[in-house]
């Protein structure tokens, strides 16, 4: 039953992501979010490659394809998060400089924390390669989750309004990053015990994220405004100008 559920979730992904790619292409949203569009295309190619290797190739070929595509996926995911930072703070040149500096420092600190946790982690997995892989994946989720948390905190603290579809993209990434972090942490701790259940939970979390992205791309702007947090704490324009004056000195 678990195998069938996971297979259904796996097959549903290319359908949903094709709808996302189609919407971005027809509405020319890919021009504003080229990295997220590249990530969507990569996910479609990833499905085709893994589906072929799983059914018509060897287990070794599937493992190599899986590990290689995961590396490409990790780079694109971090690129999309950087893209979200740029779009959120782009109207405010002064805040962009501050946000960029915070992004770089946060990435370095989170990476060091993730590497430390990976080095100290003990795994029950008998396969050392898999143990190292899942420890690395958990480290990546820590970095991604921390950067997304920073983005949401800064946006809320500055009282900025999310623009379509940045909020949906960030929310989707936040959902599957949180689910994956929990799943990979349990996988590192308990090894193969419950592997199928954790894999199903991880797949379900990603499918939920894809649905959020789909809704954010197809939803009308008024709906997103109701969902988007907007806390007018102070005059952002004045604060942005003060930062610009400080940077010009």
C-alpha positions in Angstrom: 0.0 0.0 0.0 2.9 2.4 0.9 4.6 1.6 -2.4 1.4 2.3 -4.4 0.8 5.6 -2.5 4.4 6.7 -3.2 4.1 5.8 -6.8 0.9 7.8 -7.2 2.6 10.9 -5.6 5.6 10.4 -7.9 3.5 10.2 -11.1 1.4 13.2 -10.0 4.4 15.5 -9.9 5.2 15.9 -13.6 1.5 16.7 -14.3 1.4 19.5 -11.7 4.8 20.8 -12.6 4.0 20.8 -16.3 1.0 23.1 -15.4 3.4 25.4 -13.5 5.8 25.5 -16.4 3.0 26.2 -18.9 1.6 29.0 -16.7 5.0 30.6 -16.3 5.7 30.4 -20.0 2.4 31.7 -21.3 2.3 34.5 -18.8 6.1 35.2 -19.3 6.6 34.9 -15.5 9.8 33.0 -16.3 11.4 36.4 -17.1 11.0 37.5 -13.6 11.7 34.2 -12.0 14.3 32.5 -14.3 15.8 30.3 -11.6 12.4 29.0 -10.4 11.5 28.3 -14.0 14.8 26.5 -14.5 14.1 24.5 -11.3 10.7 23.5 -12.6 12.2 22.3 -15.9 14.9 20.4 -14.0 12.2 18.7 -11.9 10.5 17.5 -15.1 13.8 16.2 -16.6 14.6 14.6 -13.2 11.4 12.7 -13.3 12.0 11.4 -16.8 15.5 10.4 -16.1 14.7 8.6 -12.8 11.6 7.0 -14.2 13.6 5.6 -17.1 16.5 4.4 -14.8 14.0 2.9 -12.3 12.1 0.8 -14.9 14.5 0.1 -17.7 18.1 0.5 -16.4 20.3 -0.9 -13.6 20.1 -0.1 -10.0 23.6 1.5 -10.2 22.5 3.8 -13.0 19.5 4.9 -10.9 21.7 5.6 -7.9 24.2 7.7 -10.0 21.4 9.6 -11.6 19.7 10.2 -8.3 22.8 11.5 -6.6 23.8 13.7 -9.5 20.4 15.2 -10.0 20.1 15.9 -6.3 23.3 18.0 -6.5 21.9 20.0 -9.4 18.6 20.4 -7.5 20.4 21.7 -4.4 22.2 24.4 -6.3 18.9 25.5 -8.0 17.0 25.5 -4.7 19.5 27.9 -3.1 19.4 30.0 -6.3 15.6 30.3 -6.1 15.8 31.4 -2.4 18.4 34.1 -3.4 16.0 35.1 -6.2 13.2 35.5 -3.7 15.4 37.8 -1.6 16.0 39.9 -4.7 12.4 40.2 -5.7 11.2 41.0 -2.2 13.6 43.8 -1.5 14.2 45.0 -5.1 12.1 48.2 -4.8 14.3 49.4 -1.9 17.9 49.8 -3.0 19.2 50.5 0.5 17.5 47.5 2.1 18.7 45.3 -0.8 22.3 45.9 0.4 21.4 45.1 4.0 19.5 42.0 3.0 22.3 40.8 0.7 24.8 41.1 3.5 22.5 39.3 6.0 21.9 36.6 3.4 25.6 36.0 2.9 26.4 35.9 6.6 23.4 33.8 7.4 24.4 31.3 4.7 27.9 31.0 6.1 26.7 30.5 9.7 24.0 28.0 8.8 26.5 26.1 6.6 28.9 25.8 9.5 26.2 24.7 11.9 25.0 22.1 9.3 28.5 20.8 8.8 29.0 20.6 12.5 25.8 18.6 13.0 26.7 16.3 10.1 30.1 15.6 11.7 28.6 14.9 15.1 25.7 12.9 13.8 25.6 9.1 14.6 23.6 6.9 12.2 22.1 3.5 12.6 22.4 2.9 8.8 24.6 0.0 7.9 25.3 1.6 4.5 27.9 4.3 5.0 27.2 5.9 1.6 23.5 6.3 2.4 24.2 7.5 5.9 26.5 10.3 4.5 24.0 11.2 1.8 21.1 11.6 4.2 23.3 13.6 6.7 24.3 15.9 3.8 20.6 16.3 2.8 19.7 17.2 6.3 22.5 19.8 6.3 21.1 21.3 3.1 17.6 21.5 4.6 19.0 23.3 7.6 20.6 26.0 5.4 17.5 26.4 3.2 15.2 26.5 6.2 17.3 29.1 7.9 17.5 31.3 4.9 13.7 31.1 4.3 13.1 31.9 8.0 15.3 34.9 7.7 13.4 36.0 4.6 10.0 35.8 6.3 11.3 37.5 9.5 12.8 40.5 7.5 9.7 40.9 5.3 7.4 40.8 8.4 9.6 43.1 10.5 9.9 45.7 7.7 6.2 45.6 6.9 6.8 44.7 3.2 4.0 43.3 1.1 4.7 40.1 -0.8 4.3 40.3 -4.5 2.8 37.6 -6.7 3.9 34.9 -6.9 6.9 35.3 -4.5 4.8 34.5 -1.4 3.5 31.2 -2.8 7.0 30.1 -3.9 8.5 30.9 -0.5 5.7 29.2 1.3 6.0 26.1 -0.8 9.7 25.9 -0.2 9.1 26.4 3.5 6.6 23.5 3.6 8.8 20.9 1.9 12.0 22.1 3.6 10.4 21.6 7.0 9.0 18.2 6.1 12.3 17.1 4.6 14.3 18.3 7.6 12.1 16.2 9.9 12.2 13.2 7.6 16.0 13.3 7.0 16.7 13.8 10.7 14.6 10.7 11.6 16.3 8.8 8.7 19.8 9.7 10.0 18.8 8.7 13.5 17.0 5.4 12.8 18.5 4.2 9.6 16.4 1.9 7.4 13.7 1.6 10.1 10.6 3.3 8.7 12.4 4.3 5.5 9.3 3.7 3.3 7.1 5.8 5.6 9.6 8.6 5.8 10.0 8.5 2.0 6.2 8.7 1.6 6.0 11.7 4.0 8.7 13.5 2.2 7.0 12.9 -1.2 3.7 14.1 0.2 5.3 17.3 1.6 6.8 18.1 -1.8 3.5 17.5 -3.6 1.9 19.9 -1.1 4.6 22.5 -2.0 3.9 22.0 -5.7 0.2 22.5 -5.2 1.0 25.8 -3.3 3.1 27.0 -6.2 0.4 26.0 -8.7 -2.3 28.0 -6.7 0.0 31.0 -6.4 0.6 31.1 -10.1 -3.1 30.7 -11.1 -4.7 32.7 -8.2 -5.8 36.3 -8.7 -3.9 39.1 -7.1 -6.7 40.0 -4.5 -6.5 36.5 -3.1 -2.8 36.7 -2.6 -3.1 40.1 -0.9 -5.4 38.5 1.7 -2.9 35.7 2.3 0.2 37.9 2.2 1.2 39.3 5.6 1.5 43.1 5.7 2.4 44.8 8.9 3.0 48.5 8.5 5.4 49.0 11.4 7.1 52.2 10.1 7.8 54.3 7.0 9.9 51.8 5.0 10.7 54.4 2.3 12.3 56.8 4.9 14.3 54.0 6.4 15.4 52.9 2.9 16.5 56.4 2.1 18.5 56.6 5.4 20.3 53.4 4.4 21.1 54.8 1.0 22.6 58.0 2.5 24.7 55.9 4.9 26.0 53.7 2.0 27.0 56.8 0.0 29.3 58.1 2.7 
